Amino acid sequence: MHIIVIGGGGVGYELARNLSTKEQDVVVIEKDTNKVKLLEENLDIMVVEENGASVKALQKAGAKNAQMLIAVTQVDETNIIACMMAKRMGVPITVARIRNQDYIDSADILPGKQIGIDFIINPEKVAAQEISHVIHFPDASEVEYFAEGKVKLVGITVGEEAGITNKPLNDVPLPAGCIIVGIDRPNEEFLVPGGKDHIYPGDKIYLLGNAQLLRSVSWLLHHPDTHAHRVTILGGGNIGYRVASMIEMQRKQHLAVKMVEKDPERCSMLSRDLSKTLVLHGDATDLSFFKEEEIEDADILVVVTGEDRTNIVAAVLARQLGVKKIVCEVIDPQYVPIYLKLGIDSLINPHLLAASRILRFTRKEDVVSLSVLQDQNAEIVELILPDKAKVVGKKIVQAGLPRGALIGSIVRGEEIIIPHGDTRLQAGDRLVVFALPQVSEKLTRYFAGSKKVSQEQKKKLVNSQEI
């Protein structure tokens, strides 16, 4: 597939990196010389140093032969114009990054497809949704939903007190309805486990199964349920504002929310728009302010200032003051090891999240959703099994799936099935497949139909234009 990415910043870089490793034909259009140099030095792709909202740049990138254009610059107007021109040049699928909510809200007046946009992505909204999931399940460091909320994936770091350690998975008393699909062991390769593999203290395990069953994972860690009552958000930017708004919109709002923002004008706007959130003007890196406003009393601290170094300093202060649960935004992945050394494993990378949402449209299978773990060690692909797929009618043990791929759950009608080797796959099954990155692309030969999924079929799999 020939794919054009406009914008070589965080989201664009993640897209180009991922697509290039999967042998897609990727061209990035970027006008910033420093970003162009970074792309050319680190990725084996073609880079066009031009303004993406120009016919000349699109022609150089081969728009007439492109199957997809993804516009993810920081400027909404550039992304919109690029998609408009690409559609006029015959590009079948266009995706635009749009941050301004006014543009999204006006879609009823001027629908996206009338101006050449098939799908809209808002990285800040995606990040806020992920943070909201973690807030409601404090025991987990990662939470993902699949099959319209029926299936859930949670990532949990196993402590010394957990009763599931030092024994093979076959002997771990997991309840029916869930399965351990991955083990991230410090300083070792990521493992898609079998029944003879063991769990050790310090392992991060990924549990997949019935969302109702996994509403609380405390039983797995052998300690009382963790309930959050007080949430403090450091940073009143787009992500922080959206997190607070999501909490306020809940029907049974039981959380006391406090927000800290450095910009006084932004504080005034937040105070007007957030009716149930206490907005404070202050510096997230000021220790005296932390103590004065009793930030350490928060059950969960969300650090989303938009700047990695500020986030790190704030996280260090919070950890020293005894805050137990800290959720941090990470812009540059090189800072992840620092957080992990601090014992902070709930990390949200808006760029990676946005890229994973877009990547589903590059797959040949009937992919409903695609998620990438925060450490990028595995992908979770949710797909609809077509009647022409190679594995239809076969037992899983007969399917010959590559090592490193595991069907974690099957949704068949209203039934949620945790499959085993003798489970027979049926056309129309909704599968949630956990796979290592190097084998994820190989899933096509097993789960795709005889023909490539069309643009219209892709659209039918997505509930709305905003992804």
N, C-alpha and C positions, 0 to 999 in steps of 0.2 A: 504494500500500500504506500502510495506517495502522499506524505503528510507535510503541510506547511505550518510551522509554528511562528507566530508573530510575537516577538518579545522574548528576550533571552535572560530575563530576571529569574526570580526564584521559581515560579510556577513553570515558566518556559524551559528553564534549565532541567528541572525534574522530568518534564515530559520528554525532552530531547534525549536525556540520559537513558530513561527507561525504554523508549521506543528504539533507540539505536542498539541497545543490547538484545532486542528482539528482532533484529535484522529488518526493521522497517526503513523505508527510504525517507529520511527526514531532512528538511531544509528549514533553518531558522533565519528569520529576518529580524535584525537588531541594528539600531542606529548608533548605540553607544559603543565607542571604540574599545573601552576597557572590557565591557561584557563580551564583545566579539572576540577579543583576544583570549578571554577565559574559556569560551566555548570551543574555540579552535585548538587550544592547548590540551583540553581535557576530554573532548568528545570527537569521535570519528564521524563527523557530519559536515554537510555543506552549510556555510553561513554567508548570508547576503547582508552587507553593511549598508542598509537603506532605511528610510522611513516606511514602516509597514503599510501605511495608508496611502500608498501610491501605486499606480498601474505599473510603473517601471519596475518596482520591487517585486510585485507579484509575477510579472512576466519572467524576470530573472529566476525566480524560485520555481518556475514551471507550473503555474496555476492551472493552465489548460489541461494538464495531465494529472492534477491532484485529485485524490478522492476525499480529502478532508483538509479544512483550514481551521486552526485554533488560534484565536487572537487573545493573548493574555498579557498585554502591556499594562502599565499602571494607569493609562489614560483611557477612560471609557469610550470617549468619542473616537479615538483611533481604532479601538477594537470594533466598534459599530461600523465605521466606514470601511474598514478592511473586509468585514464579512459581507457588506453590501456589494462591494466591487467583486469579491471572490465569487459570489453567487451569480453575478452577471457574466462572469467568465466561465461559468459552468461547473463550479466545485459543488459536488452533491451534498456534503455535510459541512456546516459551519458552526463553530462554538465560540462564544464571546465571553470574556471575563467582564462583568459589569458590577461595580461596587456601589454606585449611586442608586439608592432605593427608589428615587423618583423615576428613573428610567424603567425599572422593573414594574413599578406600580402603573405606569402608563401603557403597559402591554395590552390592556383591554381596549385602549383607543387605537393604538397602532401595533398590532400583533407582530411578534418577532419575525415570522416567516415572510411578512409583507416587506420588511426591510432587509431580508436576506440572512436572518439569524435563526438557526434551527434550535440551538440550545444555549442557555445562559448559565454561567458558573459564577458564584460569589464565594471566594475563599474564606472571607471573614464569617459568613453565615455557616459554612460547612464546619469551620473550626469551633464556632460557638455551639453548634449541635453536638459535636464530640465532647466538648467540655461539660455540657449539660448532662450527657450520659454518665460521665464519670462522677459528677456531683451526686447523682442519685444512686450510685453504687460505689461508695467510698472504698470498699475492700479491694476493688479492681483498679489496675493502672490503665487498662484499655477496655473499652466496651464498644462493640459493633452489633448492629441489628440487621437481620436478613429476613426474607420471606414476609414482608410487610409486618415486621415486628414479632413474628411467631418464633423465630430462631435468634439466639444471641450468642455472641462470642465474648468471653471475658479473659483478660490476661491478669494473672495473679502471681506475685512473688511468694514463694513458699518459705515460711519461717521454721526455726528450729522446733517450735512447739507443735507443728502440724503432724497429725498422726498418719499421714500418707507417705512419709519419707522412708527411704531405705528399704523399699519393697517393690517387687515387679508390678507393673500396671495390672496384670491379671489378678493380683491380690488386693488392689485398691478398691474399697467398697463404694464405688460410684453408684448413685441411684440410676435406675433405668431412665433414659431420656437425656443423657449427656455423655460426652466422650472427651478425653484429652487428645487434642489433635496436634499439639506442638510443645516442645520443650526448648527453652532458650537458656542454655547453661553457660555461665560466665567463662570466657576464654576458651570455649569449645564451639564446634560447629552446631548450628541449629538443627534440631532433630524432629522429624515426623515419626513419632514413636510406634513401636509394636508392643505386644503384650509382655515381652520379656525385659523391656527397658525399665529402669528404676528412676524414681524421683528423689532428688537430694535437696537439703536445705540450701536456699539461695537460688534454686532454679526458678525461672519464670515459666509458668505453664499456661497454655491456652486451652480453655474449656469451651466446648461448643455444644449447644443443645436447646431444649425447650426453654423459651424465654421465661415462662412462669416458674419453672423449676429453678432457674438460675437467678430468680429475683434477689436472692441473698446467697452469697457464696461462703458465708461465715462458717457453715457446717464443715466446709473443706479445710478451713484453717484452725478449727477447734478453738474458737474464741467467740465471745458474745457478739451478736449483731452490731454492726457499726451504723449509727444513725447520725446524720448531719442536721444541726439545728441553726448554726450560724455560718454564713459564707461571707468572706471578704474578697473583693475583687480589686486588685491593684492595676490601674489603667482603665481609663474611661473612653478608650478609642472604640472603633467599630466592633471589635470582638467583645470587649468588656460590656459595652452597651447592649449587644445582642444577648449575651449570657443573662444579664440582669432582666432584660425584657422577657426572655423565655421563662425565667423563674416566676416573674410576676403574672404571666399569662396562665399558669397552671391553675386548674380548678381547685385543688386542695393545696394551696400555697402555705407551707409550714416552715419555710426558711426565712430567717432574718438576714437580710442582705445589706452589706455595707460596701461602698465603693470609694476608692481613693484616686483622685485625679490631680495632676500638677497644674494644668492650665485653668486659670480662673474662669475664662469665658466658656470653656467646655463644661466646667462644673455647673455653670448657670443653665446651660442647655440640658444637661443631664438631670438636674433637679426639676426642671419643667416637665420633662418627658417621662421620668421614672417616678411613679406615684408611691411605690412601696419600698423604694431603696433609699437608704441614707447616704447622701453624697457628701464626701469630705474633700476639702481642698488641702493637699499635702504632697510631700515627696516620698515616694515608695522606697527610697534608699536612706531615709533619715531615721536613725535608731531612736532618737528621742520622740519623734512623731509616732513610731511604732508603739512605744511604751505608753505615751500619752493617750492614744486612741485605743489601746488594749487590743492591738491586732493579734496578739498571741492567743486571745480567747477564741479565735475562729476555729471551727471544726474543719473547715476546708478553706484554703487560701488559693485563689486563682490569680496567677501573675501573667498579665497580658499587656505590658507597657508598649510593645511594638519594637523594643530594642533589646537585643540579647544580653548585653553587658548589664544593663539596668535590671533585667529579669534575674540574672545570676546573683547580683548583689542583694536584691530583695529576697530571693530564695534563701540565701545564706543567713540573712538576719532572721528570717522567719524560722528557719531550722534551729538556730541558736536559742531563740525564744521559746521553742518547744511546740511549734505548730506541727501536728502529726501528718496531716494530709495536705500536700502542696501540688497543684496542677500548674505546669509552666508552658507557656508558648515558646517554641524554639524556631527561630528563623533560619539560622545557619547550622546544618547538621554537625559541624565540627565541634560544637559546644555540648553535644549530647553526653560524651564521656564525663564532662565536668559535673553535670547533673546527677549522673549515675553514681559518681563517687560521693556525692552529697546525700545519697539515699533517696533521690527524687526520681521516680520512674514513671510518673504520669506526665508525659510530654506530648504536646500538640504542635505539629508542624503544618501550618496552613497551606504551604506550598505543596507538600507531599499529599495532603488530603485532597486538594483541588486536582492535582495531577491524576490521582487514582480514580476520581470520579469521571474524568474525561477519558481515561485509557480504555474503559469498557467499550467505547465506540470503535476502537481499532481491532476488536476481536471478531473472528468469523463465527463463533458460537452465538447462540441466543442469550447473550449476557445481560442480566438484569442489573447487577451491581458488581463492582470490583473494589476491594479494599487492600491496602498495603499496610503491614504492621509498621509501627512507628520506627523500628530499627531496620526496616526493609528486608527482613530475613525471610518473609513469606508473604504470599498473596492469598486472598480468599475470594473465590469467584462464585457468584450466584448465577445460575443459568437454568433455562428451560430446555429439557431434553427433547429434541425434535424426533419425529417418527423415523427419519432416515439415518439417525445417528448409529454409528458402528456398534455401540454397546447396548442398544435397545433389545430387550428380550433375554439378555445374558445375566447370569449371576455375577456379582462383583468379582468373585474369585476367578471368573472366567474372562473378565474384561481386559486383563493384561495391562492395567494402569501402571505408568512408570513409577519407580521407586522415588519417594518424595512427594507423592500426590495421594490424598486421602479424601474419600467422600465422607464428610462429617455428618451430614443430615440429608434427609429426603422429605420434602413436603408433598404429600399426595392427597389432594382434596383438603380436608381439614385435619388429616392425620400427619403427625410429625414422627418420622421414623429415624432412629439411630441405627444405621445399617450394619450388617456383618457380611461375611464372605458369601453366604448363601442367599442374600437379598437379591431379588431379580429386579432389574431396572425396567421401567415402563416409559413409553412415550408420554410427554406432558409432565413427567416428574420435575419438580423444582429442586435442583441439587445445590448444596453448598459445599464447595470443594476447596480444601486447604492444600496449598502446593508451594513448594520451594520455587524461587524465581526462575531457576534454570530449567525447570520442568513445566512451568505454567503454560508456556506457549505450545508445548506438545499436547496439551489437552484438546486442541482443535481436532486432531485425528480421531479422538474417541467420542467427543460430545457434539461436534458440528454436524449439520445436515449435509446433504449432497451438494447444496448450493450455498453460496455466500449470503449472509443475512442482508437484506436490502435496507435502504435508508428508512423506508416506511415501516418495515418490521422493527427496526431499532426504536423508532419513535413510539410504537405501540407498547414497547417494553418499559418505557419511561412514563411515570405517572403525570408529569407536567413538563413544561418547557424549561423550567428552572431546575437544574440538577445539583 
